[in-house]
Amino acid sequence: MPFVNIKITKDGATAEQKARLIKGVTDLLVDVLQKNPATTVVVIDEVETDNWGIGGESVTSRLARQG
């Protein structure tokens, strides 16, 4: 039973986009590894931008600087 965990920042992914990610990852595992889609688990964790850092600063800070 494959288990895939996707982590994204919580900054606006729609329900439709998340559904497409789940379907796409499931299809990829079926196509590449011949896994059973009925037993493939995909979890999406949305992380607050204050809790996600890149290059020594939070995503919140980076977005504020860019905007």
mmCIF file as Biopython writes it, N, C-alpha, C and O atoms, coordinates in Angstrom:
data_model
#
loop_
_atom_site.group_PDB
_atom_site.id
_atom_site.type_symbol
_atom_site.label_atom_id
_atom_site.label_alt_id
_atom_site.label_comp_id
_atom_site.label_asym_id
_atom_site.label_entity_id
_atom_site.label_seq_id
_atom_site.pdbx_PDB_ins_code
_atom_site.Cartn_x
_atom_site.Cartn_y
_atom_site.Cartn_z
_atom_site.occupancy
_atom_site.B_iso_or_equiv
_atom_site.auth_seq_id
_atom_site.auth_asym_id
_atom_site.pdbx_PDB_model_num
ATOM 1   N N  . MET A ? 1  ? 0.846   -1.181 0.000   1.0 0.0 1  A 1 
ATOM 2   C CA . MET A ? 1  ? 0.000   0.000  0.000   1.0 0.0 1  A 1 
ATOM 3   C C  . MET A ? 1  ? 0.891   1.244  0.000   1.0 0.0 1  A 1 
ATOM 4   O O  . MET A ? 1  ? 1.499   1.555  1.024   1.0 0.0 1  A 1 
ATOM 5   N N  . PRO A ? 2  ? 0.982   1.958  -1.117  1.0 0.0 2  A 1 
ATOM 6   C CA . PRO A ? 2  ? 1.776   3.187  -1.160  1.0 0.0 2  A 1 
ATOM 7   C C  . PRO A ? 2  ? 1.126   4.287  -0.323  1.0 0.0 2  A 1 
ATOM 8   O O  . PRO A ? 2  ? -0.097  4.407  -0.255  1.0 0.0 2  A 1 
ATOM 9   N N  . PHE A ? 3  ? 1.972   5.075  0.303   1.0 0.0 3  A 1 
ATOM 10  C CA . PHE A ? 3  ? 1.530   6.234  1.073   1.0 0.0 3  A 1 
ATOM 11  C C  . PHE A ? 3  ? 2.372   7.417  0.624   1.0 0.0 3  A 1 
ATOM 12  O O  . PHE A ? 3  ? 3.595   7.400  0.763   1.0 0.0 3  A 1 
ATOM 13  N N  . VAL A ? 4  ? 1.723   8.442  0.086   1.0 0.0 4  A 1 
ATOM 14  C CA . VAL A ? 4  ? 2.415   9.633  -0.395  1.0 0.0 4  A 1 
ATOM 15  C C  . VAL A ? 4  ? 1.939   10.815 0.430   1.0 0.0 4  A 1 
ATOM 16  O O  . VAL A ? 4  ? 0.738   11.024 0.600   1.0 0.0 4  A 1 
ATOM 17  N N  . ASN A ? 5  ? 2.899   11.594 0.946   1.0 0.0 5  A 1 
ATOM 18  C CA . ASN A ? 5  ? 2.571   12.778 1.731   1.0 0.0 5  A 1 
ATOM 19  C C  . ASN A ? 5  ? 3.076   14.001 0.978   1.0 0.0 5  A 1 
ATOM 20  O O  . ASN A ? 5  ? 4.278   14.146 0.755   1.0 0.0 5  A 1 
ATOM 21  N N  . ILE A ? 6  ? 2.161   14.874 0.589   1.0 0.0 6  A 1 
ATOM 22  C CA . ILE A ? 6  ? 2.497   16.113 -0.102  1.0 0.0 6  A 1 
ATOM 23  C C  . ILE A ? 6  ? 2.371   17.251 0.898   1.0 0.0 6  A 1 
ATOM 24  O O  . ILE A ? 6  ? 1.347   17.387 1.566   1.0 0.0 6  A 1 
ATOM 25  N N  . LYS A ? 7  ? 3.403   18.060 0.998   1.0 0.0 7  A 1 
ATOM 26  C CA . LYS A ? 7  ? 3.356   19.224 1.875   1.0 0.0 7  A 1 
ATOM 27  C C  . LYS A ? 7  ? 3.402   20.470 1.009   1.0 0.0 7  A 1 
ATOM 28  O O  . LYS A ? 7  ? 4.291   20.634 0.173   1.0 0.0 7  A 1 
ATOM 29  N N  . ILE A ? 8  ? 2.424   21.350 1.224   1.0 0.0 8  A 1 
ATOM 30  C CA . ILE A ? 8  ? 2.368   22.620 0.505   1.0 0.0 8  A 1 
ATOM 31  C C  . ILE A ? 8  ? 2.097   23.726 1.511   1.0 0.0 8  A 1 
ATOM 32  O O  . ILE A ? 8  ? 1.575   23.478 2.598   1.0 0.0 8  A 1 
ATOM 33  N N  . THR A ? 9  ? 2.459   24.951 1.137   1.0 0.0 9  A 1 
ATOM 34  C CA . THR A ? 9  ? 2.118   26.056 2.018   1.0 0.0 9  A 1 
ATOM 35  C C  . THR A ? 9  ? 0.627   26.343 1.909   1.0 0.0 9  A 1 
ATOM 36  O O  . THR A ? 9  ? -0.001  26.152 0.868   1.0 0.0 9  A 1 
ATOM 37  N N  . LYS A ? 10 ? 0.099   26.802 3.014   1.0 0.0 10 A 1 
ATOM 38  C CA . LYS A ? 10 ? -1.341  27.095 3.092   1.0 0.0 10 A 1 
ATOM 39  C C  . LYS A ? 10 ? -1.564  28.512 2.564   1.0 0.0 10 A 1 
ATOM 40  O O  . LYS A ? 10 ? -1.746  29.460 3.329   1.0 0.0 10 A 1 
ATOM 41  N N  . ASP A ? 11 ? -1.545  28.627 1.242   1.0 0.0 11 A 1 
ATOM 42  C CA . ASP A ? 11 ? -1.686  29.964 0.666   1.0 0.0 11 A 1 
ATOM 43  C C  . ASP A ? 11 ? -2.555  29.969 -0.578  1.0 0.0 11 A 1 
ATOM 44  O O  . ASP A ? 11 ? -2.299  30.705 -1.531  1.0 0.0 11 A 1 
ATOM 45  N N  . GLY A ? 12 ? -3.582  29.141 -0.554  1.0 0.0 12 A 1 
ATOM 46  C CA . GLY A ? 12 ? -4.569  29.291 -1.600  1.0 0.0 12 A 1 
ATOM 47  C C  . GLY A ? 12 ? -4.773  28.157 -2.576  1.0 0.0 12 A 1 
ATOM 48  O O  . GLY A ? 12 ? -5.418  28.368 -3.604  1.0 0.0 12 A 1 
ATOM 49  N N  . ALA A ? 13 ? -4.261  26.964 -2.317  1.0 0.0 13 A 1 
ATOM 50  C CA . ALA A ? 13 ? -4.575  25.840 -3.201  1.0 0.0 13 A 1 
ATOM 51  C C  . ALA A ? 13 ? -6.067  25.541 -3.065  1.0 0.0 13 A 1 
ATOM 52  O O  . ALA A ? 13 ? -6.584  25.395 -1.957  1.0 0.0 13 A 1 
ATOM 53  N N  . THR A ? 14 ? -6.738  25.453 -4.185  1.0 0.0 14 A 1 
ATOM 54  C CA . THR A ? 14 ? -8.183  25.202 -4.158  1.0 0.0 14 A 1 
ATOM 55  C C  . THR A ? 14 ? -8.462  23.713 -3.949  1.0 0.0 14 A 1 
ATOM 56  O O  . THR A ? 14 ? -7.574  22.874 -4.101  1.0 0.0 14 A 1 
ATOM 57  N N  . ALA A ? 15 ? -9.692  23.409 -3.602  1.0 0.0 15 A 1 
ATOM 58  C CA . ALA A ? 15 ? -10.109 22.011 -3.453  1.0 0.0 15 A 1 
ATOM 59  C C  . ALA A ? 15 ? -9.929  21.266 -4.772  1.0 0.0 15 A 1 
ATOM 60  O O  . ALA A ? 15 ? -9.541  20.098 -4.776  1.0 0.0 15 A 1 
ATOM 61  N N  . GLU A ? 16 ? -10.209 21.932 -5.890  1.0 0.0 16 A 1 
ATOM 62  C CA . GLU A ? 16 ? -10.035 21.309 -7.202  1.0 0.0 16 A 1 
ATOM 63  C C  . GLU A ? 16 ? -8.562  20.990 -7.475  1.0 0.0 16 A 1 
ATOM 64  O O  . GLU A ? 16 ? -8.244  19.914 -7.982  1.0 0.0 16 A 1 
ATOM 65  N N  . GLN A ? 17 ? -7.675  21.911 -7.144  1.0 0.0 17 A 1 
ATOM 66  C CA . GLN A ? 17 ? -6.246  21.675 -7.351  1.0 0.0 17 A 1 
ATOM 67  C C  . GLN A ? 17 ? -5.752  20.512 -6.489  1.0 0.0 17 A 1 
ATOM 68  O O  . GLN A ? 17 ? -4.965  19.684 -6.948  1.0 0.0 17 A 1 
ATOM 69  N N  . LYS A ? 18 ? -6.212  20.454 -5.258  1.0 0.0 18 A 1 
ATOM 70  C CA . LYS A ? 18 ? -5.805  19.360 -4.378  1.0 0.0 18 A 1 
ATOM 71  C C  . LYS A ? 18 ? -6.348  18.024 -4.889  1.0 0.0 18 A 1 
ATOM 72  O O  . LYS A ? 18 ? -5.656  17.007 -4.830  1.0 0.0 18 A 1 
ATOM 73  N N  . ALA A ? 19 ? -7.575  18.025 -5.387  1.0 0.0 19 A 1 
ATOM 74  C CA . ALA A ? 19 ? -8.141  16.797 -5.961  1.0 0.0 19 A 1 
ATOM 75  C C  . ALA A ? 19 ? -7.323  16.350 -7.168  1.0 0.0 19 A 1 
ATOM 76  O O  . ALA A ? 19 ? -7.104  15.154 -7.357  1.0 0.0 19 A 1 
ATOM 77  N N  . ARG A ? 20 ? -6.872  17.294 -7.982  1.0 0.0 20 A 1 
ATOM 78  C CA . ARG A ? 20 ? -6.038  16.956 -9.142  1.0 0.0 20 A 1 
ATOM 79  C C  . ARG A ? 20 ? -4.693  16.386 -8.710  1.0 0.0 20 A 1 
ATOM 80  O O  . ARG A ? 20 ? -4.182  15.461 -9.341  1.0 0.0 20 A 1 
ATOM 81  N N  . LEU A ? 21 ? -4.113  16.928 -7.641  1.0 0.0 21 A 1 
ATOM 82  C CA . LEU A ? 21 ? -2.863  16.375 -7.111  1.0 0.0 21 A 1 
ATOM 83  C C  . LEU A ? 21 ? -3.062  14.928 -6.673  1.0 0.0 21 A 1 
ATOM 84  O O  . LEU A ? 21 ? -2.261  14.056 -7.010  1.0 0.0 21 A 1 
ATOM 85  N N  . ILE A ? 22 ? -4.124  14.680 -5.928  1.0 0.0 22 A 1 
ATOM 86  C CA . ILE A ? 22 ? -4.401  13.328 -5.436  1.0 0.0 22 A 1 
ATOM 87  C C  . ILE A ? 22 ? -4.572  12.361 -6.606  1.0 0.0 22 A 1 
ATOM 88  O O  . ILE A ? 22 ? -4.002  11.270 -6.607  1.0 0.0 22 A 1 
ATOM 89  N N  . LYS A ? 23 ? -5.359  12.766 -7.599  1.0 0.0 23 A 1 
ATOM 90  C CA . LYS A ? 23 ? -5.586  11.920 -8.771  1.0 0.0 23 A 1 
ATOM 91  C C  . LYS A ? 23 ? -4.300  11.718 -9.561  1.0 0.0 23 A 1 
ATOM 92  O O  . LYS A ? 23 ? -4.000  10.603 -9.987  1.0 0.0 23 A 1 
ATOM 93  N N  . GLY A ? 24 ? -3.544  12.784 -9.756  1.0 0.0 24 A 1 
ATOM 94  C CA . GLY A ? 24 ? -2.322  12.706 -10.539 1.0 0.0 24 A 1 
ATOM 95  C C  . GLY A ? 24 ? -1.266  11.822 -9.903  1.0 0.0 24 A 1 
ATOM 96  O O  . GLY A ? 24 ? -0.619  11.032 -10.591 1.0 0.0 24 A 1 
ATOM 97  N N  . VAL A ? 25 ? -1.087  11.947 -8.598  1.0 0.0 25 A 1 
ATOM 98  C CA . VAL A ? 25 ? -0.105  11.116 -7.894  1.0 0.0 25 A 1 
ATOM 99  C C  . VAL A ? 25 ? -0.542  9.655  -7.922  1.0 0.0 25 A 1 
ATOM 100 O O  . VAL A ? 25 ? 0.277   8.761  -8.138  1.0 0.0 25 A 1 
ATOM 101 N N  . THR A ? 26 ? -1.817  9.419  -7.707  1.0 0.0 26 A 1 
ATOM 102 C CA . THR A ? 26 ? -2.336  8.041  -7.770  1.0 0.0 26 A 1 
ATOM 103 C C  . THR A ? 26 ? -2.105  7.448  -9.153  1.0 0.0 26 A 1 
ATOM 104 O O  . THR A ? 26 ? -1.619  6.324  -9.277  1.0 0.0 26 A 1 
ATOM 105 N N  . ASP A ? 27 ? -2.451  8.203  -10.193 1.0 0.0 27 A 1 
ATOM 106 C CA . ASP A ? 27 ? -2.248  7.726  -11.563 1.0 0.0 27 A 1 
ATOM 107 C C  . ASP A ? 27 ? -0.775  7.456  -11.854 1.0 0.0 27 A 1 
ATOM 108 O O  . ASP A ? 27 ? -0.449  6.482  -12.533 1.0 0.0 27 A 1 
ATOM 109 N N  . LEU A ? 28 ? 0.109   8.297  -11.355 1.0 0.0 28 A 1 
ATOM 110 C CA . LEU A ? 28 ? 1.545   8.113  -11.562 1.0 0.0 28 A 1 
ATOM 111 C C  . LEU A ? 28 ? 2.035   6.803  -10.941 1.0 0.0 28 A 1 
ATOM 112 O O  . LEU A ? 28 ? 2.814   6.073  -11.554 1.0 0.0 28 A 1 
ATOM 113 N N  . LEU A ? 29 ? 1.577   6.514  -9.732  1.0 0.0 29 A 1 
ATOM 114 C CA . LEU A ? 29 ? 1.977   5.266  -9.077  1.0 0.0 29 A 1 
ATOM 115 C C  . LEU A ? 29 ? 1.419   4.045  -9.811  1.0 0.0 29 A 1 
ATOM 116 O O  . LEU A ? 29 ? 2.064   2.998  -9.868  1.0 0.0 29 A 1 
ATOM 117 N N  . VAL A ? 30 ? 0.238   4.186  -10.360 1.0 0.0 30 A 1 
ATOM 118 C CA . VAL A ? 30 ? -0.335  3.096  -11.157 1.0 0.0 30 A 1 
ATOM 119 C C  . VAL A ? 30 ? 0.499   2.903  -12.426 1.0 0.0 30 A 1 
ATOM 120 O O  . VAL A ? 30 ? 0.868   1.777  -12.759 1.0 0.0 30 A 1 
ATOM 121 N N  . ASP A ? 31 ? 0.793   3.985  -13.128 1.0 0.0 31 A 1 
ATOM 122 C CA . ASP A ? 31 ? 1.512   3.913  -14.399 1.0 0.0 31 A 1 
ATOM 123 C C  . ASP A ? 31 ? 2.956   3.443  -14.248 1.0 0.0 31 A 1 
ATOM 124 O O  . ASP A ? 31 ? 3.421   2.608  -15.024 1.0 0.0 31 A 1 
ATOM 125 N N  . VAL A ? 32 ? 3.663   3.971  -13.262 1.0 0.0 32 A 1 
ATOM 126 C CA . VAL A ? 32 ? 5.097   3.698  -13.133 1.0 0.0 32 A 1 
ATOM 127 C C  . VAL A ? 32 ? 5.374   2.417  -12.351 1.0 0.0 32 A 1 
ATOM 128 O O  . VAL A ? 32 ? 6.234   1.622  -12.733 1.0 0.0 32 A 1 
ATOM 129 N N  . LEU A ? 33 ? 4.643   2.221  -11.256 1.0 0.0 33 A 1 
ATOM 130 C CA . LEU A ? 33 ? 4.934   1.089  -10.371 1.0 0.0 33 A 1 
ATOM 131 C C  . LEU A ? 33 ? 3.848   0.017  -10.362 1.0 0.0 33 A 1 
ATOM 132 O O  . LEU A ? 33 ? 3.938   -0.957 -9.616  1.0 0.0 33 A 1 
ATOM 133 N N  . GLN A ? 34 ? 2.830   0.196  -11.186 1.0 0.0 34 A 1 
ATOM 134 C CA . GLN A ? 34 ? 1.711   -0.748 -11.271 1.0 0.0 34 A 1 
ATOM 135 C C  . GLN A ? 34 ? 1.054   -0.982 -9.901  1.0 0.0 34 A 1 
ATOM 136 O O  . GLN A ? 34 ? 0.691   -2.108 -9.561  1.0 0.0 34 A 1 
ATOM 137 N N  . LYS A ? 35 ? 0.910   0.087  -9.131  1.0 0.0 35 A 1 
ATOM 138 C CA . LYS A ? 35 ? 0.262   -0.009 -7.823  1.0 0.0 35 A 1 
ATOM 139 C C  . LYS A ? 35 ? -1.254  0.034  -7.987  1.0 0.0 35 A 1 
ATOM 140 O O  . LYS A ? 35 ? -1.777  0.605  -8.944  1.0 0.0 35 A 1 
ATOM 141 N N  . ASN A ? 36 ? -1.933  -0.570 -7.050  1.0 0.0 36 A 1 
ATOM 142 C CA . ASN A ? 36 ? -3.385  -0.610 -7.048  1.0 0.0 36 A 1 
ATOM 143 C C  . ASN A ? 36 ? -3.917  0.741  -6.549  1.0 0.0 36 A 1 
ATOM 144 O O  . ASN A ? 36 ? -3.612  1.137  -5.424  1.0 0.0 36 A 1 
ATOM 145 N N  . PRO A ? 37 ? -4.697  1.448  -7.356  1.0 0.0 37 A 1 
ATOM 146 C CA . PRO A ? 37 ? -5.207  2.744  -6.905  1.0 0.0 37 A 1 
ATOM 147 C C  . PRO A ? 37 ? -6.125  2.641  -5.693  1.0 0.0 37 A 1 
ATOM 148 O O  . PRO A ? 37 ? -6.250  3.599  -4.930  1.0 0.0 37 A 1 
ATOM 149 N N  . ALA A ? 38 ? -6.764  1.500  -5.509  1.0 0.0 38 A 1 
ATOM 150 C CA . ALA A ? 38 ? -7.678  1.322  -4.381  1.0 0.0 38 A 1 
ATOM 151 C C  . ALA A ? 38 ? -6.949  1.275  -3.048  1.0 0.0 38 A 1 
ATOM 152 O O  . ALA A ? 38 ? -7.554  1.495  -1.999  1.0 0.0 38 A 1 
ATOM 153 N N  . THR A ? 39 ? -5.644  0.989  -3.084  1.0 0.0 39 A 1 
ATOM 154 C CA . THR A ? 39 ? -4.875  0.925  -1.833  1.0 0.0 39 A 1 
ATOM 155 C C  . THR A ? 39 ? -3.793  1.998  -1.774  1.0 0.0 39 A 1 
ATOM 156 O O  . THR A ? 39 ? -2.911  1.940  -0.916  1.0 0.0 39 A 1 
ATOM 157 N N  . THR A ? 40 ? -3.852  2.967  -2.668  1.0 0.0 40 A 1 
ATOM 158 C CA . THR A ? 40 ? -2.881  4.063  -2.685  1.0 0.0 40 A 1 
ATOM 159 C C  . THR A ? 40 ? -3.430  5.228  -1.874  1.0 0.0 40 A 1 
ATOM 160 O O  . THR A ? 40 ? -4.529  5.720  -2.133  1.0 0.0 40 A 1 
ATOM 161 N N  . VAL A ? 41 ? -2.655  5.659  -0.895  1.0 0.0 41 A 1 
ATOM 162 C CA . VAL A ? 41 ? -3.071  6.738  -0.003  1.0 0.0 41 A 1 
ATOM 163 C C  . VAL A ? 41 ? -2.260  7.990  -0.329  1.0 0.0 41 A 1 
ATOM 164 O O  . VAL A ? 41 ? -1.033  7.939  -0.418  1.0 0.0 41 A 1 
ATOM 165 N N  . VAL A ? 42 ? -2.954  9.112  -0.504  1.0 0.0 42 A 1 
ATOM 166 C CA . VAL A ? 42 ? -2.298  10.397 -0.731  1.0 0.0 42 A 1 
ATOM 167 C C  . VAL A ? 42 ? -2.831  11.373 0.306   1.0 0.0 42 A 1 
ATOM 168 O O  . VAL A ? 42 ? -4.039  11.567 0.434   1.0 0.0 42 A 1 
ATOM 169 N N  . VAL A ? 43 ? -1.905  11.988 1.050   1.0 0.0 43 A 1 
ATOM 170 C CA . VAL A ? 43 ? -2.277  12.963 2.074   1.0 0.0 43 A 1 
ATOM 171 C C  . VAL A ? 43 ? -1.640  14.297 1.713   1.0 0.0 43 A 1 
ATOM 172 O O  . VAL A ? 43 ? -0.461  14.354 1.363   1.0 0.0 43 A 1 
ATOM 173 N N  . ILE A ? 44 ? -2.416  15.362 1.797   1.0 0.0 44 A 1 
ATOM 174 C CA . ILE A ? 44 ? -1.895  16.706 1.569   1.0 0.0 44 A 1 
ATOM 175 C C  . ILE A ? 44 ? -1.910  17.450 2.896   1.0 0.0 44 A 1 
ATOM 176 O O  . ILE A ? 44 ? -2.964  17.649 3.500   1.0 0.0 44 A 1 
ATOM 177 N N  . ASP A ? 45 ? -0.726  17.857 3.338   1.0 0.0 45 A 1 
ATOM 178 C CA . ASP A ? 45 ? -0.605  18.686 4.538   1.0 0.0 45 A 1 
ATOM 179 C C  . ASP A ? 45 ? -0.386  20.115 4.100   1.0 0.0 45 A 1 
ATOM 180 O O  . ASP A ? 45 ? 0.522   20.399 3.320   1.0 0.0 45 A 1 
ATOM 181 N N  . GLU A ? 46 ? -1.214  21.016 4.598   1.0 0.0 46 A 1 
ATOM 182 C CA . GLU A ? 46 ? -1.046  22.432 4.312   1.0 0.0 46 A 1 
ATOM 183 C C  . GLU A ? 46 ? -0.387  23.088 5.531   1.0 0.0 46 A 1 
ATOM 184 O O  . GLU A ? 46 ? -0.917  23.047 6.642   1.0 0.0 46 A 1 
ATOM 185 N N  . VAL A ? 47 ? 0.766   23.684 5.296   1.0 0.0 47 A 1 
ATOM 186 C CA . VAL A ? 47 ? 1.573   24.271 6.357   1.0 0.0 47 A 1 
ATOM 187 C C  . VAL A ? 47 ? 1.449   25.792 6.294   1.0 0.0 47 A 1 
ATOM 188 O O  . VAL A ? 47 ? 1.589   26.388 5.226   1.0 0.0 47 A 1 
ATOM 189 N N  . GLU A ? 48 ? 1.191   26.407 7.425   1.0 0.0 48 A 1 
ATOM 190 C CA . GLU A ? 48 ? 1.138   27.870 7.479   1.0 0.0 48 A 1 
ATOM 191 C C  . GLU A ? 48 ? 2.472   28.436 6.998   1.0 0.0 48 A 1 
ATOM 192 O O  . GLU A ? 48 ? 3.531   27.876 7.280   1.0 0.0 48 A 1 
ATOM 193 N N  . THR A ? 49 ? 2.410   29.541 6.274   1.0 0.0 49 A 1 
ATOM 194 C CA . THR A ? 49 ? 3.637   30.118 5.717   1.0 0.0 49 A 1 
ATOM 195 C C  . THR A ? 49 ? 4.611   30.588 6.801   1.0 0.0 49 A 1 
ATOM 196 O O  . THR A ? 49 ? 5.810   30.693 6.541   1.0 0.0 49 A 1 
ATOM 197 N N  . ASP A ? 50 ? 4.119   30.872 8.007   1.0 0.0 50 A 1 
ATOM 198 C CA . ASP A ? 50 ? 5.010   31.215 9.126   1.0 0.0 50 A 1 
ATOM 199 C C  . ASP A ? 50 ? 5.847   30.016 9.560   1.0 0.0 50 A 1 
ATOM 200 O O  . ASP A ? 50 ? 6.906   30.181 10.165  1.0 0.0 50 A 1 
ATOM 201 N N  . ASN A ? 51 ? 5.367   28.801 9.248   1.0 0.0 51 A 1 
ATOM 202 C CA . ASN A ? 51 ? 6.024   27.571 9.686   1.0 0.0 51 A 1 
ATOM 203 C C  . ASN A ? 51 ? 6.829   26.899 8.583   1.0 0.0 51 A 1 
ATOM 204 O O  . ASN A ? 51 ? 7.236   25.747 8.730   1.0 0.0 51 A 1 
ATOM 205 N N  . TRP A ? 52 ? 7.059   27.596 7.490   1.0 0.0 52 A 1 
ATOM 206 C CA . TRP A ? 52 ? 7.796   27.049 6.351   1.0 0.0 52 A 1 
ATOM 207 C C  . TRP A ? 52 ? 8.910   28.030 6.029   1.0 0.0 52 A 1 
ATOM 208 O O  . TRP A ? 52 ? 8.647   29.191 5.714   1.0 0.0 52 A 1 
ATOM 209 N N  . GLY A ? 53 ? 10.149  27.572 6.107   1.0 0.0 53 A 1 
ATOM 210 C CA . GLY A ? 53 ? 11.277  28.462 5.864   1.0 0.0 53 A 1 
ATOM 211 C C  . GLY A ? 53 ? 12.089  28.065 4.658   1.0 0.0 53 A 1 
ATOM 212 O O  . GLY A ? 53 ? 12.255  26.880 4.367   1.0 0.0 53 A 1 
ATOM 213 N N  . ILE A ? 54 ? 12.597  29.064 3.956   1.0 0.0 54 A 1 
ATOM 214 C CA . ILE A ? 54 ? 13.479  28.869 2.811   1.0 0.0 54 A 1 
ATOM 215 C C  . ILE A ? 54 ? 14.606  29.890 2.935   1.0 0.0 54 A 1 
ATOM 216 O O  . ILE A ? 54 ? 14.358  31.083 3.112   1.0 0.0 54 A 1 
ATOM 217 N N  . GLY A ? 55 ? 15.832  29.417 2.841   1.0 0.0 55 A 1 
ATOM 218 C CA . GLY A ? 55 ? 16.967  30.346 2.862   1.0 0.0 55 A 1 
ATOM 219 C C  . GLY A ? 55 ? 17.074  31.166 4.129   1.0 0.0 55 A 1 
ATOM 220 O O  . GLY A ? 55 ? 17.540  32.305 4.098   1.0 0.0 55 A 1 
ATOM 221 N N  . GLY A ? 56 ? 16.649  30.599 5.241   1.0 0.0 56 A 1 
ATOM 222 C CA . GLY A ? 56 ? 16.793  31.278 6.526   1.0 0.0 56 A 1 
ATOM 223 C C  . GLY A ? 56 ? 15.670  32.228 6.886   1.0 0.0 56 A 1 
ATOM 224 O O  . GLY A ? 56 ? 15.766  32.940 7.886   1.0 0.0 56 A 1 
ATOM 225 N N  . GLU A ? 57 ? 14.607  32.259 6.096   1.0 0.0 57 A 1 
ATOM 226 C CA . GLU A ? 57 ? 13.482  33.119 6.456   1.0 0.0 57 A 1 
ATOM 227 C C  . GLU A ? 57 ? 12.165  32.413 6.133   1.0 0.0 57 A 1 
ATOM 228 O O  . GLU A ? 57 ? 12.113  31.498 5.311   1.0 0.0 57 A 1 
ATOM 229 N N  . SER A ? 58 ? 11.111  32.861 6.799   1.0 0.0 58 A 1 
ATOM 230 C CA . SER A ? 58 ? 9.811   32.228 6.586   1.0 0.0 58 A 1 
ATOM 231 C C  . SER A ? 58 ? 9.248   32.624 5.222   1.0 0.0 58 A 1 
ATOM 232 O O  . SER A ? 58 ? 9.614   33.655 4.658   1.0 0.0 58 A 1 
ATOM 233 N N  . VAL A ? 59 ? 8.367   31.797 4.716   1.0 0.0 59 A 1 
ATOM 234 C CA . VAL A ? 59 ? 7.698   32.109 3.458   1.0 0.0 59 A 1 
ATOM 235 C C  . VAL A ? 59 ? 6.876   33.387 3.616   1.0 0.0 59 A 1 
ATOM 236 O O  . VAL A ? 59 ? 6.769   34.177 2.678   1.0 0.0 59 A 1 
ATOM 237 N N  . THR A ? 60 ? 6.299   33.590 4.797   1.0 0.0 60 A 1 
ATOM 238 C CA . THR A ? 60 ? 5.535   34.817 5.047   1.0 0.0 60 A 1 
ATOM 239 C C  . THR A ? 60 ? 6.405   36.045 4.808   1.0 0.0 60 A 1 
ATOM 240 O O  . THR A ? 60 ? 5.976   36.997 4.157   1.0 0.0 60 A 1 
ATOM 241 N N  . SER A ? 61 ? 7.631   36.023 5.337   1.0 0.0 61 A 1 
ATOM 242 C CA . SER A ? 61 ? 8.550   37.158 5.146   1.0 0.0 61 A 1 
ATOM 243 C C  . SER A ? 61 ? 8.928   37.326 3.687   1.0 0.0 61 A 1 
ATOM 244 O O  . SER A ? 61 ? 8.969   38.444 3.174   1.0 0.0 61 A 1 
ATOM 245 N N  . ARG A ? 62 ? 9.203   36.219 3.022   1.0 0.0 62 A 1 
ATOM 246 C CA . ARG A ? 62 ? 9.589   36.280 1.604   1.0 0.0 62 A 1 
ATOM 247 C C  . ARG A ? 62 ? 8.458   36.854 0.766   1.0 0.0 62 A 1 
ATOM 248 O O  . ARG A ? 62 ? 8.691   37.684 -0.113  1.0 0.0 62 A 1 
ATOM 249 N N  . LEU A ? 63 ? 7.222   36.409 1.037   1.0 0.0 63 A 1 
ATOM 250 C CA . LEU A ? 63 ? 6.077   36.919 0.282   1.0 0.0 63 A 1 
ATOM 251 C C  . LEU A ? 63 ? 5.852   38.405 0.546   1.0 0.0 63 A 1 
ATOM 252 O O  . LEU A ? 63 ? 5.513   39.151 -0.372  1.0 0.0 63 A 1 
ATOM 253 N N  . ALA A ? 64 ? 6.036   38.841 1.789   1.0 0.0 64 A 1 
ATOM 254 C CA . ALA A ? 64 ? 5.861   40.260 2.129   1.0 0.0 64 A 1 
ATOM 255 C C  . ALA A ? 64 ? 6.902   41.111 1.417   1.0 0.0 64 A 1 
ATOM 256 O O  . ALA A ? 64 ? 6.608   42.214 0.957   1.0 0.0 64 A 1 
ATOM 257 N N  . ARG A ? 65 ? 8.104   40.596 1.331   1.0 0.0 65 A 1 
ATOM 258 C CA . ARG A ? 65 ? 9.191   41.327 0.680   1.0 0.0 65 A 1 
ATOM 259 C C  . ARG A ? 65 ? 8.935   41.435 -0.830  1.0 0.0 65 A 1 
ATOM 260 O O  . ARG A ? 65 ? 9.247   42.458 -1.440  1.0 0.0 65 A 1 
ATOM 261 N N  . GLN A ? 66 ? 8.376   40.397 -1.420  1.0 0.0 66 A 1 
ATOM 262 C CA . GLN A ? 66 ? 8.111   40.376 -2.855  1.0 0.0 66 A 1 
ATOM 263 C C  . GLN A ? 66 ? 6.916   41.244 -3.251  1.0 0.0 66 A 1 
ATOM 264 O O  . GLN A ? 66 ? 6.869   41.804 -4.346  1.0 0.0 66 A 1 
ATOM 265 N N  . GLY A ? 67 ? 5.955   41.340 -2.333  1.0 0.0 67 A 1 
ATOM 266 C CA . GLY A ? 67 ? 4.705   42.008 -2.656  1.0 0.0 67 A 1 
ATOM 267 C C  . GLY A ? 67 ? 4.789   43.467 -2.526  1.0 0.0 67 A 1 
ATOM 268 O O  . GLY A ? 67 ? 3.805   44.166 -2.768  1.0 0.0 67 A 1 
#
